Amino acid sequence: MGDKDNTVMLYSSQSEVVVSILERDGICFSKQKYVVKKYEESAPIFIAAYSWFAMEAEKYLPKPEGAEYPYWAFRDLYSIEQSTDSRILRLCIPAEEAIFFDMYDWNKILCLQYIGETKADEARFRQMLADYGIRNESDVILTNFYPDLKRQVQDSWKRLFRHHEKIKSGDTYGVGSVQAGLWQLKKEWIV
């Protein structure tokens, strides 16, 4: 991904409010309260996933002061979901300012699902849940009935970052679609 000056080209869909803050202040940080406001009744799922991400991602890239949650960016424009009140930003970002992962692994976390080492590992885990009579995999995370299974699912999420270093160096083999977490957005990154 990185070119000769160790930057990456990414795309991010941001609300007009974020774009206005970037234009005014030159920098913008995402906060938990914005996630709650955006997702309303679905917020608990997003808060569970984003809070986990924020805690684990700091092991790879420390949060700057003022950051709570990440902004999302993508290598491919087609991966972006754009709402009516948003603009797509083309960003040229220093590679060391991003945490890279496979978008499909992140989607599993958003669905509060297990990330297996392999497809067979994931199938084994789903079968185990079925054997327990658990029909909704997200119940493992959203209820307090399955503490051991909850720990297994949350431990599996650490696999989200298994591709970070190789994506950062330009190797995307085995990655379905490159996504990045950014602790901040900077006006100077907009191309």
N, C-alpha and C positions, 0 to 999 in steps of 0.2 A: 504494500500500500504506500509505503513511504517513498518519496522521490528524493532527489539529490539534496534538498534542503530539509528533509525529514518532516514534511508536512503531508497531510491527507486531505483529499477533497471529499466532503460529506454534505448531505442535504438534511435540513431540519424544517419541519412545519411548526411555525410559531404564531401565536395570536397577535393581533394588532397591538395589544397592550404590551406584550414583550418587545415587539419591534420598536414601539414608541419609547420604552425605557432604554433600550439599546441606543437609540438615536440620541436621547437626552443625556444619559449617564455614561455611555460607552461600555457598560458591563451590566449583566443581569444574572440573578440567582433564582433558582426555583425553591419554593417553600412548601411545606406540608399543607398549609392552609389553602394554597392554590389548587392542590390535588383534590382536597375535600370538596372545595367549591365546584370544581370541574366535573367530578364524578358522582356527586351527591349520594344517592342511596347505594351505589356500587363502591363508594369510597373505601369501606373496610377491606375489600379485596385488594385494591390498589395500595392502600396504606401498608398492608401486610407485606406485599411484594416489594414496594419501593423502600420501605424501612429496612427490610432484609438486604436489598441491593446496596443501600447507602452504607450500611454497617460493613458489609463484605468488600465492597469496591474500594473503601478507604485503605484496605490492605495493599491495593495496587496503585492507588493514586490518592493521596491525602486531599480531603476537602479544603478548599480555601475558606477563610472566614466569610460568613454570610451565606454559604451554601448549605442546604438541607437535603434536597433531592436532586437527581440529575435531569438534564435535558436529554432528549433522545435525538440521535442523528443516524443517517444511513448512507451506505456507500452508493446504493442504487436508488435513483429517483422513484422507480416503480414501487419501492417498499413503503413509501410514505402515504399515510392516510391524511388527507387534507380536509379540514372543515371549512365552512363558509366564512368564518371569522379568522382566517389564518393566511399566512404567506409562507411560501417555501423559500428558505434561505439557502444559498449555496455558500458553503463555508470552507475556507482553507485553514486548517487547524494544525498546530504543531502536534505530531504523533504522541508526544509525551503528555498531552493535555486530555487524552481520550482513553477510555476503558473499552476494549473491543470484545465482542462476543457474537455468537450465532443468534440471529433474531428468532429462530425456531426454538432454541433452548429458552430464550426469554419468554416466549409465548407460553411455554409449559409452566413457567413460574407464575405468569399472570393467571393461568388456569389452576394454579395451586397444585400442580402435578409433579410427579417424580421425573427427574432427568437421569436416565440410565447411562451406564458406560457404553452400552450397545442397545440396539433395538430389541435383542433377545432379553437383555436385563430389564428393559421397560415392560416387555410382555410378561416376564416372570413376576414383576411387582404387581401389575394389574391383575394377574391371576390370583396372587396372594390376597389382594383386596377382595376379589370376588369370593374367594374361599371364606373370608371373614364375613361375607354378606354386605360388604360396603359397595353401594352402587354409585355413589357420587364421590369421586376421588378428592374433591375439594373439602368434603366433610372432615377428612383427616386433619386439615389445617384449621378449619373454621369452628370446630367443636373441641371440647376437652376430653372426648371419649377414647382417643387413640394416642396417648402420649409417645409410645414407642414408635408407632408408624409415623407420627408427626415428626419426630426426630430424624427418622430415616429420610423422609421427603425433604426436610430442610437441609440435611447433610448433603443430599444429592444435588441441591441447587448450587453448591460450590463448583460443580462441573460447568456452570455457566462461563466461568473464566478460563476454562481449559485451553481455549484458542487465543487468548489475549496476546501473548508474546509473539506467536507466529503470525497473527494478522498484522500486528504492529510492524513486523519486519517485511510484510508484503506477501506472505504465504497464506492463501485462503483455501487451500486444499482441504476438503472435508467439511467446509463451512457452507451451510445452505444459503445464507444471506447475511452480510456483515451489518451489524448494528453497533453503535457506540453510545456510551454514557458520557456526558460532559457536565462537570460540576458548575460550569458557568458558560455564558455566551459573551463574546466580546465583539464590539462593533468592528474592530480591526480585522476580524476573521471573515467578514462578509465580503464576497467577491461580486 
